[in-house]
Amino acid sequence: RLTLVYATGSPALAAADRDRLTMLQRRHRTAVGVRHVTSAVTAVQASADRAELRVTEALGAYRLLDGRGRVVSQQPAGPVATRLVVLVRGPAGWRIQELRPPVIHGTGAPQ
C-alpha cells in the first residue's frame, strides 16, 4: 500500500513508514485511525510534474489492535511539525518522492 503514496524508487519509501509497518506485522498489530492532520500547505516550487510543498502537520491519535481486534494501546497525537515534501507526477498520479527532516513546533495535532 505504501506504493500508493510513494513514487517508485523514492528514498522516503525505504525509511520510517516501511520500518513501522514491518514492526506492526511482526507483533500482529493493526493501527486504526492513523491520519495526518494538516494545518498548512505552501507551494515552494511547482511545475507540471514536480512540486515542492512546505507542509505543517501532525500525526493524529490512533489505536493499536492485536490479532483478535482488541485494543492493546492508545497512541497520542504526535507533535506539530513542518517539513518539505517533494511530489512527482507519475502514470498513477502524484506520489511522494522525498520527505525532508521536520522542524518540530509543539505537541499534539492541530485542531
N, C-alpha and C positions, 0 to 999 in steps of 0.2 A: 504493500500500500504506500510505502514511502516514495515509490516511483511515480505516484500520482501527484506528489508535492515537489520533488527534487528533479532537476534536469539530469539527463544521462551523463555520467562522468563527473557529477558535481562533487567537489571535496566535502561539502556540507553533509552529503548523504552518508559518508563514511564515518561521521562523527557521532555526537551525543545521542541523537534520536535513535539510531540503529542500536547503539550500545544499551540504551534504556529498554528498548523493546526486547532485545535478547535476554536481558536480566529478568524481565517480567515473564517471558516464556519459560525460562529455566525454573522459576519459582511457581509456575502455574497460576499467575496473577493476570487479571484484566483491569485496565484503568478505564473507569467510566466517568463521563462528564468532562473529559480533558478538552480544554478550549483555550485559545489565546484571546485575551481581551485587549483590543487595540483602541488606544485613545488618540493617536495622531499619526498621520502619514503625510510626508512631504516628498515630492519628486526632487531629486538632486540632479539627475540627468536622465533623459529618455530619448529613445529612438524607436524605430518601427519594430525592432527585435530584441531590445535590451533596455532595462530600466533599473536605475539605482534609486532606492527609496530609503528615507530616514523614517524608521518605524518606532513608535513608542507603544509598548505593550507589556502585558504580564500574563503569565500562565495562571488561569483561574483555578480555584479549588476543585478537587476531584476525589473520587473514592477508588480504592483498590479492592477487588473481589478475588476470592480464592476460586479454585476449580469447581466448586459447587455453587458459586454465585453468592456466597456470603461476604458481607463487608468485613475486611480484615483491617482496614485503616482508612482514615480521612486525611487527605493531603491538603494543607492550607494553600492559599493563593501565593504565588511567587512574587518577588519584588518587581516593581515597575522599572523598566529598562528601555533605553533607546539604542538601536543598532542600525547599521546599514545593511539593507537586504538587496542583493542583486538578482533580478529576474531576467530570464531569457525566454523568448518565444520559440516554441518547437511545434512539431506537427500536431500535438495534442493540446496546445495552448501554452500559457505562461507557467514556468516552473522556477523554483529557487536554484540559482547557480552558486550563490555564495552568501554566507552569513558572517558578518564581521563581529568581533567581540563586543558585547554590550557595555553600555555605561549604566550602572545601577543608580536609580533615583530614590528608592524607598521600598517599603514593604507593602504587600497586598496589591491585588488587582485594582485598576481604576474602576470607578463606578460608572 
